[in-house]
Amino acid sequence: MTKFKCKHCSRPMNVSFLEYKSNAFCNSCFENRASKSSPKSLKRLKEGAPFPDDFWNYAINPITGWEKEKPTGTMAKEERKRYLKPLCPYTPKG
């Protein structure tokens, strides 16, 4: 155990070097930072819009192009019309 200082509030911490390297904040600073950060909501892609370059900000699967997994099995005719086509048709650039 070695004495290190918290990166945020400079409180002394008795931790090993590896523990400090993986988390350089004391428990109270770490919990405060974790509670303040919230997961950002994903954008919705309009049907027929081109595939976005920043696809990680959208609620679509970049491999299939569907918002959710492609449905399988039996479903109503209206559901088939809605889900069996991808939201954004893939068109390769170049």
C-alpha positions in Angstrom: 0.0 0.0 0.0 1.2 3.4 -1.0 -0.1 6.9 -0.3 -1.4 8.6 -3.4 -3.6 11.7 -3.8 -7.0 11.9 -5.4 -6.8 13.6 -8.8 -9.9 15.7 -8.1 -9.8 16.7 -4.4 -6.2 15.8 -3.4 -7.3 13.6 -0.4 -4.8 11.0 0.6 -5.5 7.5 -0.5 -3.9 4.3 0.8 -4.0 2.0 -2.3 -1.6 0.0 -4.4 -0.1 1.4 -7.5 -2.3 -0.8 -9.8 -5.4 0.3 -8.0 -4.4 4.0 -8.3 -3.6 3.5 -12.0 -7.0 2.0 -12.7 -8.9 4.6 -10.6 -7.2 7.8 -9.5 -10.2 9.2 -7.6 -11.2 8.6 -4.0 -14.4 6.8 -3.3 -16.5 10.0 -2.8 -15.2 11.7 -5.9 -15.7 8.5 -8.0 -19.3 8.1 -6.8 -20.1 11.8 -7.4 -18.7 11.6 -11.0 -20.6 8.4 -11.7 -23.9 9.7 -10.4 -23.6 13.0 -12.4 -22.9 11.2 -15.7 -26.0 9.8 -17.3 -26.3 7.7 -20.5 -27.2 9.9 -23.4 -30.3 9.0 -25.4 -29.8 7.8 -28.9 -31.2 9.7 -31.9 -34.0 8.3 -34.0 -33.4 7.8 -37.8 -36.2 8.7 -40.1 -37.3 6.1 -42.6 -35.6 6.4 -45.9 -32.9 8.7 -44.6 -29.3 7.9 -45.8 -27.1 5.9 -43.4 -25.5 8.3 -41.0 -21.7 8.7 -40.8 -22.0 8.9 -37.0 -24.1 5.7 -36.7 -23.1 5.2 -33.1 -25.4 8.1 -32.1 -28.5 6.4 -33.6 -30.6 3.6 -32.3 -30.0 1.3 -35.3 -27.9 -1.8 -35.8 -25.1 -0.8 -38.2 -24.9 -4.3 -39.7 -28.6 -4.9 -40.5 -29.9 -1.3 -40.7 -32.9 -2.2 -38.6 -33.7 -0.3 -35.4 -34.3 -3.6 -33.6 -33.4 -7.1 -34.6 -35.1 -8.4 -37.8 -38.3 -10.1 -36.6 -38.8 -13.7 -37.3 -41.7 -16.1 -37.0 -45.4 -15.3 -37.5 -46.6 -11.7 -37.4 -49.5 -9.6 -38.7 -49.4 -8.3 -42.3 -49.0 -4.7 -41.1 -46.1 -5.6 -38.9 -44.4 -7.4 -41.9 -44.7 -4.3 -44.0 -43.1 -2.2 -41.2 -40.3 -4.4 -40.1 -39.1 -6.4 -43.1 -37.4 -3.4 -44.7 -34.5 -1.6 -43.2 -34.9 2.0 -42.0 -32.0 3.2 -44.1 -31.1 1.5 -47.3 -27.3 0.9 -47.5 -25.6 2.7 -50.4 -21.8 2.3 -50.5 -19.9 5.5 -51.0 -17.4 5.9 -53.8 
